[in-house]
Amino acid sequence: MEDVLQLIIAPLIVFMVIVAPIWLVLHYRSKRQVGQGLSETERAQLVALSQTAEKMAERIATLERLLDEESPQWRNKA
């Protein structure tokens, strides 16, 4: 019985002294990073992607308008 207890206690002590503190530090560090929001670089990339998406939407609308004028049934063919 004592052998089994020692086999359980030794890894438990190692876990509580070494693994658990490192785990907690890494967990709360990642929580803090998530709470900070977007960095300036990420924000700039988001703005650039948004502008690109708006331009693409305008181009698609123009293409659809041209197709409607030249071939009114193009939507039914797809």
Biopython code that builds the backbone (N, CA, C, O; Angstrom):
import numpy as np
from Bio.PDB.StructureBuilder import StructureBuilder

atoms = [
    (1, "MET", "N", (0.824, -1.199, 0.000)),
    (1, "MET", "CA", (0.000, 0.000, 0.000)),
    (1, "MET", "C", (0.869, 1.264, 0.000)),
    (1, "MET", "O", (0.554, 2.237, -0.685)),
    (2, "GLU", "N", (1.958, 1.243, 0.768)),
    (2, "GLU", "CA", (2.842, 2.396, 0.835)),
    (2, "GLU", "C", (3.560, 2.615, -0.499)),
    (2, "GLU", "O", (3.823, 3.756, -0.881)),
    (3, "ASP", "N", (3.875, 1.539, -1.203)),
    (3, "ASP", "CA", (4.539, 1.654, -2.501)),
    (3, "ASP", "C", (3.628, 2.358, -3.508)),
    (3, "ASP", "O", (4.077, 3.211, -4.273)),
    (4, "VAL", "N", (2.352, 1.992, -3.498)),
    (4, "VAL", "CA", (1.392, 2.611, -4.408)),
    (4, "VAL", "C", (1.222, 4.077, -4.056)),
    (4, "VAL", "O", (1.139, 4.930, -4.939)),
    (5, "LEU", "N", (1.169, 4.367, -2.763)),
    (5, "LEU", "CA", (1.021, 5.750, -2.306)),
    (5, "LEU", "C", (2.219, 6.596, -2.719)),
    (5, "LEU", "O", (2.050, 7.747, -3.122)),
    (6, "GLN", "N", (3.421, 6.045, -2.626)),
    (6, "GLN", "CA", (4.620, 6.764, -3.040)),
    (6, "GLN", "C", (4.639, 6.985, -4.549)),
    (6, "GLN", "O", (5.086, 8.027, -5.027)),
    (7, "LEU", "N", (4.149, 5.997, -5.292)),
    (7, "LEU", "CA", (4.095, 6.138, -6.741)),
    (7, "LEU", "C", (3.121, 7.236, -7.166)),
    (7, "LEU", "O", (3.298, 7.845, -8.221)),
    (8, "ILE", "N", (2.122, 7.485, -6.375)),
    (8, "ILE", "CA", (1.144, 8.527, -6.684)),
    (8, "ILE", "C", (1.620, 9.891, -6.178)),
    (8, "ILE", "O", (1.453, 10.899, -6.864)),
    (9, "ILE", "N", (2.204, 9.926, -4.996)),
    (9, "ILE", "CA", (2.592, 11.195, -4.377)),
    (9, "ILE", "C", (3.764, 11.856, -5.110)),
    (9, "ILE", "O", (3.760, 13.075, -5.285)),
    (10, "ALA", "N", (4.753, 11.092, -5.534)),
    (10, "ALA", "CA", (5.929, 11.681, -6.187)),
    (10, "ALA", "C", (5.557, 12.452, -7.457)),
    (10, "ALA", "O", (5.947, 13.613, -7.585)),
    (11, "PRO", "N", (4.819, 11.857, -8.401)),
    (11, "PRO", "CA", (4.434, 12.635, -9.586)),
    (11, "PRO", "C", (3.511, 13.809, -9.252)),
    (11, "PRO", "O", (3.563, 14.853, -9.902)),
    (12, "LEU", "N", (2.674, 13.631, -8.241)),
    (12, "LEU", "CA", (1.774, 14.710, -7.834)),
    (12, "LEU", "C", (2.565, 15.904, -7.308)),
    (12, "LEU", "O", (2.241, 17.051, -7.617)),
    (13, "ILE", "N", (3.597, 15.638, -6.517)),
    (13, "ILE", "CA", (4.434, 16.724, -5.996)),
    (13, "ILE", "C", (5.171, 17.422, -7.140)),
    (13, "ILE", "O", (5.239, 18.651, -7.174)),
    (14, "VAL", "N", (5.720, 16.648, -8.074)),
    (14, "VAL", "CA", (6.410, 17.238, -9.227)),
    (14, "VAL", "C", (5.448, 18.095, -10.033)),
    (14, "VAL", "O", (5.805, 19.191, -10.466)),
    (15, "PHE", "N", (4.231, 17.604, -10.238)),
    (15, "PHE", "CA", (3.232, 18.366, -10.983)),
    (15, "PHE", "C", (2.917, 19.677, -10.277)),
    (15, "PHE", "O", (2.906, 20.735, -10.906)),
    (16, "MET", "N", (2.663, 19.616, -8.992)),
    (16, "MET", "CA", (2.264, 20.805, -8.233)),
    (16, "MET", "C", (3.400, 21.821, -8.106)),
    (16, "MET", "O", (3.136, 23.022, -8.043)),
    (17, "VAL", "N", (4.640, 21.375, -8.068)),
    (17, "VAL", "CA", (5.768, 22.286, -7.866)),
    (17, "VAL", "C", (6.277, 22.852, -9.188)),
    (17, "VAL", "O", (6.686, 24.012, -9.240)),
    (18, "ILE", "N", (6.260, 22.054, -10.258)),
    (18, "ILE", "CA", (6.867, 22.497, -11.520)),
    (18, "ILE", "C", (5.821, 22.788, -12.601)),
    (18, "ILE", "O", (5.798, 23.885, -13.160)),
    (19, "VAL", "N", (4.977, 21.836, -12.890)),
    (19, "VAL", "CA", (4.069, 21.952, -14.037)),
    (19, "VAL", "C", (2.946, 22.959, -13.787)),
    (19, "VAL", "O", (2.692, 23.815, -14.635)),
    (20, "ALA", "N", (2.280, 22.875, -12.656)),
    (20, "ALA", "CA", (1.127, 23.744, -12.387)),
    (20, "ALA", "C", (1.482, 25.240, -12.424)),
    (20, "ALA", "O", (0.752, 26.011, -13.046)),
    (21, "PRO", "N", (2.580, 25.679, -11.780)),
    (21, "PRO", "CA", (2.902, 27.113, -11.854)),
    (21, "PRO", "C", (3.200, 27.592, -13.277)),
    (21, "PRO", "O", (2.761, 28.670, -13.677)),
    (22, "ILE", "N", (3.949, 26.787, -14.040)),
    (22, "ILE", "CA", (4.241, 27.167, -15.425)),
    (22, "ILE", "C", (2.948, 27.244, -16.231)),
    (22, "ILE", "O", (2.757, 28.166, -17.024)),
    (23, "TRP", "N", (2.070, 26.278, -16.026)),
    (23, "TRP", "CA", (0.788, 26.227, -16.719)),
    (23, "TRP", "C", (-0.035, 27.481, -16.400)),
    (23, "TRP", "O", (-0.614, 28.093, -17.298)),
    (24, "LEU", "N", (-0.084, 27.855, -15.133)),
    (24, "LEU", "CA", (-0.858, 29.039, -14.741)),
    (24, "LEU", "C", (-0.278, 30.321, -15.338)),
    (24, "LEU", "O", (-1.025, 31.177, -15.812)),
    (25, "VAL", "N", (1.038, 30.456, -15.317)),
    (25, "VAL", "CA", (1.676, 31.648, -15.884)),
    (25, "VAL", "C", (1.368, 31.757, -17.372)),
    (25, "VAL", "O", (0.991, 32.827, -17.850)),
    (26, "LEU", "N", (1.525, 30.665, -18.101)),
    (26, "LEU", "CA", (1.249, 30.697, -19.538)),
    (26, "LEU", "C", (-0.224, 30.961, -19.821)),
    (26, "LEU", "O", (-0.554, 31.673, -20.769)),
    (27, "HIS", "N", (-1.105, 30.398, -19.016)),
    (27, "HIS", "CA", (-2.543, 30.609, -19.211)),
    (27, "HIS", "C", (-2.914, 32.084, -19.050)),
    (27, "HIS", "O", (-3.597, 32.655, -19.901)),
    (28, "TYR", "N", (-2.466, 32.691, -17.963)),
    (28, "TYR", "CA", (-2.842, 34.081, -17.722)),
    (28, "TYR", "C", (-2.122, 35.046, -18.651)),
    (28, "TYR", "O", (-2.642, 36.126, -18.934)),
    (29, "ARG", "N", (-0.941, 34.685, -19.129)),
    (29, "ARG", "CA", (-0.258, 35.510, -20.123)),
    (29, "ARG", "C", (-1.057, 35.526, -21.430)),
    (29, "ARG", "O", (-1.213, 36.575, -22.054)),
    (30, "SER", "N", (-1.556, 34.368, -21.836)),
    (30, "SER", "CA", (-2.347, 34.319, -23.072)),
    (30, "SER", "C", (-3.674, 35.059, -22.889)),
    (30, "SER", "O", (-4.147, 35.705, -23.824)),
    (31, "LYS", "N", (-4.276, 34.977, -21.714)),
    (31, "LYS", "CA", (-5.514, 35.724, -21.450)),
    (31, "LYS", "C", (-5.275, 37.226, -21.554)),
    (31, "LYS", "O", (-6.113, 37.954, -22.086)),
    (32, "ARG", "N", (-4.149, 37.684, -21.055)),
    (32, "ARG", "CA", (-3.823, 39.117, -21.110)),
    (32, "ARG", "C", (-3.618, 39.567, -22.549)),
    (32, "ARG", "O", (-4.065, 40.651, -22.924)),
    (33, "GLN", "N", (-2.951, 38.754, -23.360)),
    (33, "GLN", "CA", (-2.710, 39.103, -24.757)),
    (33, "GLN", "C", (-4.025, 39.176, -25.531)),
    (33, "GLN", "O", (-4.195, 40.053, -26.378)),
    (34, "VAL", "N", (-4.945, 38.274, -25.253)),
    (34, "VAL", "CA", (-6.235, 38.285, -25.929)),
    (34, "VAL", "C", (-7.023, 39.530, -25.528)),
    (34, "VAL", "O", (-7.710, 40.123, -26.360)),
    (35, "GLY", "N", (-6.929, 39.922, -24.274)),
    (35, "GLY", "CA", (-7.664, 41.078, -23.789)),
    (35, "GLY", "C", (-7.154, 42.408, -24.318)),
    (35, "GLY", "O", (-7.875, 43.405, -24.265)),
    (36, "GLN", "N", (-5.928, 42.446, -24.828)),
    (36, "GLN", "CA", (-5.363, 43.704, -25.304)),
    (36, "GLN", "C", (-5.934, 44.127, -26.645)),
    (36, "GLN", "O", (-5.840, 45.302, -27.000)),
    (37, "GLY", "N", (-6.513, 43.229, -27.389)),
    (37, "GLY", "CA", (-7.084, 43.585, -28.683)),
    (37, "GLY", "C", (-6.063, 43.516, -29.797)),
    (37, "GLY", "O", (-5.041, 42.840, -29.678)),
    (38, "LEU", "N", (-6.344, 44.219, -30.881)),
    (38, "LEU", "CA", (-5.487, 44.188, -32.062)),
    (38, "LEU", "C", (-4.292, 45.117, -31.914)),
    (38, "LEU", "O", (-4.390, 46.193, -31.324)),
    (39, "SER", "N", (-3.175, 44.684, -32.454)),
    (39, "SER", "CA", (-2.000, 45.552, -32.485)),
    (39, "SER", "C", (-2.162, 46.540, -33.641)),
    (39, "SER", "O", (-3.082, 46.416, -34.449)),
    (40, "GLU", "N", (-1.267, 47.513, -33.712)),
    (40, "GLU", "CA", (-1.344, 48.513, -34.786)),
    (40, "GLU", "C", (-1.167, 47.863, -36.152)),
    (40, "GLU", "O", (-1.841, 48.242, -37.109)),
    (41, "THR", "N", (-0.273, 46.893, -36.251)),
    (41, "THR", "CA", (-0.052, 46.191, -37.519)),
    (41, "THR", "C", (-1.301, 45.431, -37.933)),
    (41, "THR", "O", (-1.710, 45.482, -39.093)),
    (42, "GLU", "N", (-1.907, 44.725, -36.983)),
    (42, "GLU", "CA", (-3.130, 43.974, -37.279)),
    (42, "GLU", "C", (-4.274, 44.911, -37.666)),
    (42, "GLU", "O", (-5.068, 44.606, -38.556)),
    (43, "ARG", "N", (-4.345, 46.046, -36.987)),
    (43, "ARG", "CA", (-5.395, 47.027, -37.303)),
    (43, "ARG", "C", (-5.201, 47.574, -38.721)),
    (43, "ARG", "O", (-6.173, 47.737, -39.458)),
    (44, "ALA", "N", (-3.955, 47.857, -39.105)),
    (44, "ALA", "CA", (-3.666, 48.358, -40.453)),
    (44, "ALA", "C", (-4.005, 47.305, -41.504)),
    (44, "ALA", "O", (-4.550, 47.628, -42.560)),
    (45, "GLN", "N", (-3.685, 46.054, -41.217)),
    (45, "GLN", "CA", (-4.028, 44.978, -42.144)),
    (45, "GLN", "C", (-5.538, 44.841, -42.292)),
    (45, "GLN", "O", (-6.038, 44.611, -43.394)),
    (46, "LEU", "N", (-6.256, 44.980, -41.200)),
    (46, "LEU", "CA", (-7.714, 44.890, -41.237)),
    (46, "LEU", "C", (-8.315, 46.013, -42.078)),
    (46, "LEU", "O", (-9.241, 45.779, -42.855)),
    (47, "VAL", "N", (-7.800, 47.213, -41.928)),
    (47, "VAL", "CA", (-8.278, 48.355, -42.714)),
    (47, "VAL", "C", (-7.988, 48.129, -44.198)),
    (47, "VAL", "O", (-8.841, 48.382, -45.049)),
    (48, "ALA", "N", (-6.778, 47.649, -44.500)),
    (48, "ALA", "CA", (-6.411, 47.394, -45.900)),
    (48, "ALA", "C", (-7.302, 46.316, -46.506)),
    (48, "ALA", "O", (-7.754, 46.455, -47.643)),
    (49, "LEU", "N", (-7.556, 45.256, -45.770)),
    (49, "LEU", "CA", (-8.435, 44.192, -46.270)),
    (49, "LEU", "C", (-9.859, 44.692, -46.472)),
    (49, "LEU", "O", (-10.529, 44.306, -47.430)),
    (50, "SER", "N", (-10.314, 45.542, -45.577)),
    (50, "SER", "CA", (-11.657, 46.107, -45.708)),
    (50, "SER", "C", (-11.771, 46.972, -46.964)),
    (50, "SER", "O", (-12.767, 46.910, -47.684)),
    (51, "GLN", "N", (-10.748, 47.772, -47.213)),
    (51, "GLN", "CA", (-10.755, 48.610, -48.419)),
    (51, "GLN", "C", (-10.711, 47.755, -49.681)),
    (51, "GLN", "O", (-11.398, 48.051, -50.658)),
    (52, "THR", "N", (-9.909, 46.699, -49.663)),
    (52, "THR", "CA", (-9.830, 45.790, -50.807)),
    (52, "THR", "C", (-11.188, 45.128, -51.057)),
    (52, "THR", "O", (-11.615, 44.993, -52.204)),
    (53, "ALA", "N", (-11.855, 44.721, -49.993)),
    (53, "ALA", "CA", (-13.164, 44.089, -50.128)),
    (53, "ALA", "C", (-14.192, 45.064, -50.717)),
    (53, "ALA", "O", (-15.018, 44.675, -51.543)),
    (54, "GLU", "N", (-14.137, 46.319, -50.293)),
    (54, "GLU", "CA", (-15.061, 47.327, -50.836)),
    (54, "GLU", "C", (-14.810, 47.534, -52.327)),
    (54, "GLU", "O", (-15.759, 47.625, -53.106)),
    (55, "LYS", "N", (-13.531, 47.609, -52.733)),
    (55, "LYS", "CA", (-13.209, 47.771, -54.153)),
    (55, "LYS", "C", (-13.702, 46.580, -54.963)),
    (55, "LYS", "O", (-14.241, 46.746, -56.057)),
    (56, "MET", "N", (-13.517, 45.382, -54.426)),
    (56, "MET", "CA", (-13.965, 44.187, -55.131)),
    (56, "MET", "C", (-15.484, 44.174, -55.272)),
    (56, "MET", "O", (-16.008, 43.779, -56.314)),
    (57, "ALA", "N", (-16.188, 44.602, -54.233)),
    (57, "ALA", "CA", (-17.647, 44.650, -54.299)),
    (57, "ALA", "C", (-18.106, 45.635, -55.379)),
    (57, "ALA", "O", (-19.061, 45.364, -56.107)),
    (58, "GLU", "N", (-17.420, 46.775, -55.476)),
    (58, "GLU", "CA", (-17.756, 47.744, -56.526)),
    (58, "GLU", "C", (-17.505, 47.160, -57.913)),
    (58, "GLU", "O", (-18.315, 47.345, -58.821)),
    (59, "ARG", "N", (-16.389, 46.458, -58.077)),
    (59, "ARG", "CA", (-16.063, 45.854, -59.375)),
    (59, "ARG", "C", (-17.075, 44.779, -59.745)),
    (59, "ARG", "O", (-17.486, 44.685, -60.902)),
    (60, "ILE", "N", (-17.478, 43.974, -58.776)),
    (60, "ILE", "CA", (-18.468, 42.931, -59.049)),
    (60, "ILE", "C", (-19.792, 43.555, -59.468)),
    (60, "ILE", "O", (-20.441, 43.076, -60.398)),
    (61, "ALA", "N", (-20.193, 44.622, -58.783)),
    (61, "ALA", "CA", (-21.447, 45.299, -59.151)),
    (61, "ALA", "C", (-21.363, 45.852, -60.566)),
    (61, "ALA", "O", (-22.329, 45.770, -61.324)),
    (62, "THR", "N", (-20.203, 46.420, -60.928)),
    (62, "THR", "CA", (-20.017, 46.946, -62.287)),
    (62, "THR", "C", (-20.080, 45.821, -63.316)),
    (62, "THR", "O", (-20.738, 45.955, -64.348)),
    (63, "LEU", "N", (-19.402, 44.725, -63.039)),
    (63, "LEU", "CA", (-19.431, 43.586, -63.966)),
    (63, "LEU", "C", (-20.844, 43.031, -64.129)),
    (63, "LEU", "O", (-21.262, 42.711, -65.242)),
    (64, "GLU", "N", (-21.575, 42.916, -63.029)),
    (64, "GLU", "CA", (-22.950, 42.422, -63.115)),
    (64, "GLU", "C", (-23.822, 43.373, -63.929)),
    (64, "GLU", "O", (-24.664, 42.932, -64.712)),
    (65, "ARG", "N", (-23.621, 44.676, -63.745)),
    (65, "ARG", "CA", (-24.398, 45.651, -64.512)),
    (65, "ARG", "C", (-24.095, 45.513, -66.006)),
    (65, "ARG", "O", (-25.008, 45.528, -66.831)),
    (66, "LEU", "N", (-22.813, 45.378, -66.352)),
    (66, "LEU", "CA", (-22.436, 45.206, -67.762)),
    (66, "LEU", "C", (-23.001, 43.909, -68.341)),
    (66, "LEU", "O", (-23.489, 43.886, -69.471)),
    (67, "LEU", "N", (-22.933, 42.850, -67.570)),
    (67, "LEU", "CA", (-23.488, 41.579, -68.044)),
    (67, "LEU", "C", (-25.002, 41.670, -68.217)),
    (67, "LEU", "O", (-25.551, 41.102, -69.161)),
    (68, "ASP", "N", (-25.676, 42.374, -67.320)),
    (68, "ASP", "CA", (-27.126, 42.549, -67.450)),
    (68, "ASP", "C", (-27.477, 43.283, -68.744)),
    (68, "ASP", "O", (-28.478, 42.971, -69.388)),
    (69, "GLU", "N", (-26.648, 44.260, -69.121)),
    (69, "GLU", "CA", (-26.899, 45.019, -70.346)),
    (69, "GLU", "C", (-26.627, 44.180, -71.597)),
    (69, "GLU", "O", (-27.393, 44.219, -72.559)),
    (70, "GLU", "N", (-25.522, 43.417, -71.571)),
    (70, "GLU", "CA", (-25.121, 42.671, -72.759)),
    (70, "GLU", "C", (-25.850, 41.335, -72.895)),
    (70, "GLU", "O", (-26.186, 40.926, -74.007)),
    (71, "SER", "N", (-26.096, 40.658, -71.787)),
    (71, "SER", "CA", (-26.722, 39.345, -71.826)),
    (71, "SER", "C", (-27.661, 39.220, -70.636)),
    (71, "SER", "O", (-27.259, 38.727, -69.582)),
    (72, "PRO", "N", (-28.894, 39.654, -70.787)),
    (72, "PRO", "CA", (-29.828, 39.695, -69.658)),
    (72, "PRO", "C", (-30.102, 38.329, -69.014)),
    (72, "PRO", "O", (-30.493, 38.267, -67.848)),
    (73, "GLN", "N", (-29.904, 37.255, -69.748)),
    (73, "GLN", "CA", (-30.208, 35.928, -69.203)),
    (73, "GLN", "C", (-28.993, 35.249, -68.557)),
    (73, "GLN", "O", (-29.066, 34.060, -68.247)),
    (74, "TRP", "N", (-27.908, 35.944, -68.349)),
    (74, "TRP", "CA", (-26.689, 35.316, -67.825)),
    (74, "TRP", "C", (-26.878, 34.730, -66.434)),
    (74, "TRP", "O", (-26.227, 33.746, -66.083)),
    (75, "ARG", "N", (-27.757, 35.318, -65.643)),
    (75, "ARG", "CA", (-27.974, 34.799, -64.277)),
    (75, "ARG", "C", (-28.699, 33.458, -64.297)),
    (75, "ARG", "O", (-28.505, 32.639, -63.399)),
    (76, "ASN", "N", (-29.519, 33.228, -65.293)),
    (76, "ASN", "CA", (-30.270, 31.971, -65.382)),
    (76, "ASN", "C", (-29.402, 30.817, -65.879)),
    (76, "ASN", "O", (-29.748, 29.655, -65.668)),
    (77, "LYS", "N", (-28.289, 31.115, -66.531)),
    (77, "LYS", "CA", (-27.423, 30.085, -67.080)),
    (77, "LYS", "C", (-26.580, 29.396, -66.018)),
    (77, "LYS", "O", (-26.149, 28.259, -66.214)),
    (78, "ALA", "N", (-26.345, 30.043, -64.934)),
    (78, "ALA", "CA", (-25.458, 29.490, -63.894)),
    (78, "ALA", "C", (-26.064, 28.395, -63.107)),
    (78, "ALA", "O", (-25.422, 27.851, -62.209)),
]
sb = StructureBuilder()
sb.init_structure("model")
sb.init_model(0)
sb.init_chain("A")
sb.init_seg("    ")
for serial, (resi, resn, name, xyz) in enumerate(atoms, 1):
    if name == "N":
        sb.init_residue(resn, " ", resi, " ")
    sb.init_atom(name, np.array(xyz, "f"), 0.0, 1.0, " ", f" {name:<3s}", serial, name[0])
structure = sb.get_structure()
